[in-house]
Amino acid sequence: MTVQSSQFNGPSAPNESELASIARVLHEHAGIVIAPGKGSMVQSRLAKRLRALGLNDYASYIALVTSEAGLDERRAMISALTTNVTHFFRENHHFETLRKEALPPLIARARAGAKVRIWSAGSSNGQEVFSIAMVLADLASDLASLDIRLLATDIDPHMIARGRDAVYDPATIDTIPQPLRRFLQAEERGWRIAPELRTLVTFRELNLHDSWPMKGRFDVIFCRNVVIYFDPAAQLRLWQRFEAALNPGGWLFVGHSERVPLGAQSALTTAGITTYRLKETGSKSGEAQWH
């Protein structure tokens, strides 16, 4: 029997009760807050999921994503409701700080035999982490011989797959400084990041609210325009976890609308616009599992 596609056009925007249930699932499993009145946004982002499942009501969808059998769909729902806005060299002042202040001593340390680890948390499709890699490669022509590695994580498996693919639409390279475009290779699908940069980066799916598999600390952490979507308590927990994940003297870069609370309970200090640095105290931890 042929089913008419119009049968699965999907419901209108969720009512307040349905929106609250969806928001509760998203908050519980991803820490993301959906404010009341966002029903139209939820409708537009979940319409494709409901059509794919042949569901015409949110009650059935909510029942699925809250069931033991609904793990995969719950991940798909989180992916659909997660905002992925990124571009190469976004908030360029951070990359200037990297180039002039953060990376030169780290590269010198690597040349002396130490390891350097950099984490892009909430990496989306990889444009942020590859921007970091371009600056690194521009500063260190001997990068391949140094123990410098980059970790890129995101909650969205589709974004992780795109980052691993490392192919970008021609329109996206406009924000890459002209001298750094030598790290791009033209392909039929667009521009691909050069292999010497791709080999530096490990992409992993990670929910920041879950346990982190990395034992080692990082010298630089980028987590920009991610924490802003969490409630205040979840934000504070993540700032504390990021601080604990930094090596002494390590750098933390956050989004333009985000601020890390400083004070007696924090060893972070302001080091620029939405830039923080851990004081040069404490001991470094062991190896990380991801490299």
C-alpha positions in Angstrom: 0.0 0.0 0.0 1.3 3.4 -0.9 1.1 6.0 1.9 0.6 9.6 0.8 3.5 11.8 2.0 1.0 14.4 3.1 0.0 12.1 5.9 3.3 12.8 7.6 3.5 16.6 7.4 3.9 16.7 11.1 2.1 18.6 13.8 2.0 22.3 14.4 4.1 23.9 17.2 4.1 21.9 20.5 1.8 23.2 23.2 3.2 24.4 26.5 3.1 21.0 28.1 4.8 19.3 25.2 7.4 22.0 24.9 8.1 21.7 28.6 8.6 17.9 28.2 11.0 18.3 25.3 12.9 21.1 27.2 13.2 18.7 30.2 14.7 15.9 28.1 17.1 18.4 26.4 18.2 19.8 29.7 18.6 16.5 31.5 20.7 14.9 28.8 22.6 17.9 27.3 22.3 20.7 29.9 20.7 23.0 27.3 17.9 25.3 28.3 14.9 26.0 26.0 13.0 29.0 27.2 9.2 29.1 27.1 7.8 30.5 23.9 10.2 28.6 21.7 7.6 26.3 20.3 8.0 27.5 16.7 11.7 27.0 16.8 11.3 23.4 18.2 8.7 22.7 15.5 10.9 23.8 12.7 13.9 21.8 14.0 12.1 18.6 14.8 9.8 18.6 11.8 12.3 16.5 9.8 12.6 14.0 12.7 8.9 13.5 13.0 8.5 13.1 9.3 11.2 10.5 9.2 9.5 8.5 12.0 6.0 9.0 10.5 4.7 10.6 13.7 2.0 13.2 13.7 2.0 14.2 17.3 4.6 15.2 19.9 3.2 12.9 22.6 4.4 9.9 20.6 7.7 11.5 20.0 8.2 12.4 23.6 7.3 8.9 24.6 10.0 7.6 22.2 12.8 9.8 23.3 12.2 9.2 27.0 12.1 5.4 26.6 15.0 3.0 26.8 14.6 2.2 23.1 14.8 5.9 22.2 18.5 6.5 22.8 19.4 7.0 19.1 16.4 9.2 18.5 17.2 11.2 21.7 20.7 11.8 20.3 19.1 12.9 17.0 16.8 15.2 18.8 19.7 16.8 20.7 21.5 17.2 17.4 18.5 18.9 15.8 18.0 21.3 18.7 21.7 22.2 19.1 22.8 25.5 17.5 25.8 25.1 15.3 27.0 28.5 14.3 30.7 28.7 13.4 33.2 30.0 10.9 36.9 30.1 10.4 38.7 32.6 12.7 35.5 33.6 14.5 36.3 36.3 17.1 39.7 36.8 15.5 41.2 38.6 18.6 41.5 35.1 20.2 43.6 33.9 17.4 45.8 37.0 17.7 46.3 36.2 21.3 47.2 32.6 20.4 49.7 33.8 17.8 51.4 36.5 19.9 51.2 35.2 23.4 49.9 31.7 24.0 51.5 29.6 21.3 55.2 30.8 21.0 56.2 29.6 24.5 54.2 26.3 24.0 56.0 25.7 20.7 59.3 26.4 22.4 58.4 23.9 25.1 57.5 21.3 22.6 60.8 21.8 20.8 62.5 21.1 24.2 60.7 17.7 24.2 57.5 18.5 26.1 54.0 17.7 24.9 51.4 20.3 24.2 47.6 19.6 24.1 44.8 21.9 22.9 41.1 21.2 23.2 38.3 22.7 21.1 35.2 21.9 23.2 32.0 22.4 21.2 34.0 22.2 18.0 30.9 22.1 15.6 32.1 21.1 12.1 35.8 21.7 12.8 36.3 25.3 11.6 37.5 26.4 15.0 40.0 23.7 15.6 41.4 24.0 12.1 41.8 27.7 12.6 43.9 26.9 15.6 45.9 24.4 13.6 46.6 26.9 10.8 48.0 29.4 13.3 50.2 26.6 14.8 51.5 25.5 11.4 52.2 29.0 10.4 54.3 29.6 13.5 56.1 26.2 13.5 57.3 24.8 10.2 58.6 21.8 12.1 55.2 21.0 13.6 55.2 17.4 12.3 58.2 16.6 14.5 56.7 18.1 17.7 54.4 16.4 20.2 51.5 18.8 19.7 48.0 17.4 19.4 44.5 19.0 19.1 41.3 17.4 20.4 38.0 18.5 18.9 34.7 17.4 20.6 31.1 18.1 20.0 27.8 16.6 21.2 26.5 16.3 17.6 27.8 13.2 15.8 26.9 14.8 12.4 29.2 17.8 13.2 32.0 15.4 14.2 31.7 13.5 10.9 31.9 16.8 9.0 35.0 17.8 11.0 36.7 14.5 10.2 35.8 14.9 6.5 37.4 18.4 6.7 35.8 19.6 3.4 34.3 23.1 3.4 32.1 25.1 1.1 34.1 27.8 -0.9 32.0 30.5 0.8 33.3 29.5 4.2 37.0 30.3 3.5 36.4 34.0 3.1 37.3 34.6 6.8 40.6 32.7 6.5 43.6 35.1 6.1 45.0 34.9 2.7 48.5 33.6 3.8 46.9 30.7 5.6 44.9 29.5 2.7 48.0 27.5 1.6 46.7 25.0 4.1 43.7 24.3 1.9 43.4 21.9 -1.0 40.9 22.3 -3.8 38.5 19.4 -4.4 35.4 18.8 -6.4 33.3 19.2 -3.2 35.0 22.4 -2.1 38.2 23.1 0.0 39.8 20.4 2.1 42.1 21.0 5.0 45.7 19.9 4.2 46.6 16.4 5.5 49.5 17.8 7.7 46.8 19.6 9.7 44.2 16.9 9.7 46.7 14.5 11.3 47.1 16.8 14.2 43.4 16.7 15.2 41.4 14.0 16.9 37.6 14.3 16.6 35.5 12.8 19.3 31.8 12.9 20.2 31.4 14.2 23.7 28.6 15.5 25.9 30.2 18.0 28.2 27.8 17.1 31.0 29.0 13.5 31.0 32.2 12.2 32.4 35.3 13.2 30.3 37.6 10.3 29.2 40.7 12.5 29.1 43.0 12.1 32.0 45.6 14.6 30.9 45.3 18.3 31.2 45.4 20.9 28.4 47.5 23.9 27.7 44.7 25.7 25.7 41.0 25.2 25.8 38.5 26.8 23.5 34.9 26.6 24.6 33.1 29.5 22.9 29.4 30.2 22.6 28.5 26.8 24.1 28.1 27.4 27.9 25.7 30.3 27.2 23.0 27.8 26.4 23.2 26.1 29.9 21.5 27.2 33.1 23.6 29.1 35.7 24.4 26.0 37.8 25.5 24.0 34.8 27.6 26.9 33.6 29.4 27.1 36.9 30.1 23.4 37.0 31.6 23.5 33.5 33.8 26.5 34.2 35.1 24.7 37.3 35.7 21.5 35.2 37.5 23.4 32.5 39.8 25.1 35.1 40.6 21.7 36.6 41.4 20.5 33.0 44.1 23.2 32.4 47.8 22.8 33.0 49.3 25.6 35.1 49.6 28.7 32.9 47.0 27.3 30.6 44.6 29.4 28.5 40.8 29.3 28.4 39.0 31.1 25.6 35.2 31.6 25.9 32.5 33.2 23.8 31.8 36.9 23.4 28.7 36.7 25.6 30.2 34.5 28.2 32.1 35.4 31.4 33.9 33.1 33.8 33.2 34.0 37.5 36.5 34.8 39.2 37.3 35.1 42.9 38.7 33.2 45.8 37.4 29.8 44.5 39.2 30.2 41.1 42.8 30.3 40.1 41.9 31.8 36.7 42.8 35.4 35.9 41.7 37.7 33.1 44.1 37.7 30.2 42.2 39.6 27.5 38.8 39.9 26.0 36.9 36.8 27.0 40.3 35.2 27.6 41.5 33.6 30.9 44.7 32.1 32.2 45.4 29.7 35.0 48.0 30.8 37.5 51.4 29.1 37.2 50.8 26.8 40.2 50.0 23.2 40.8 51.2 20.0 39.2 50.6 18.6 35.8 48.7 15.3 35.4 49.4 12.2 33.3 48.8 11.1 29.8 45.4 11.7 28.1 43.5 8.7 26.7 42.6 10.3 23.4 46.0 10.5 21.8 
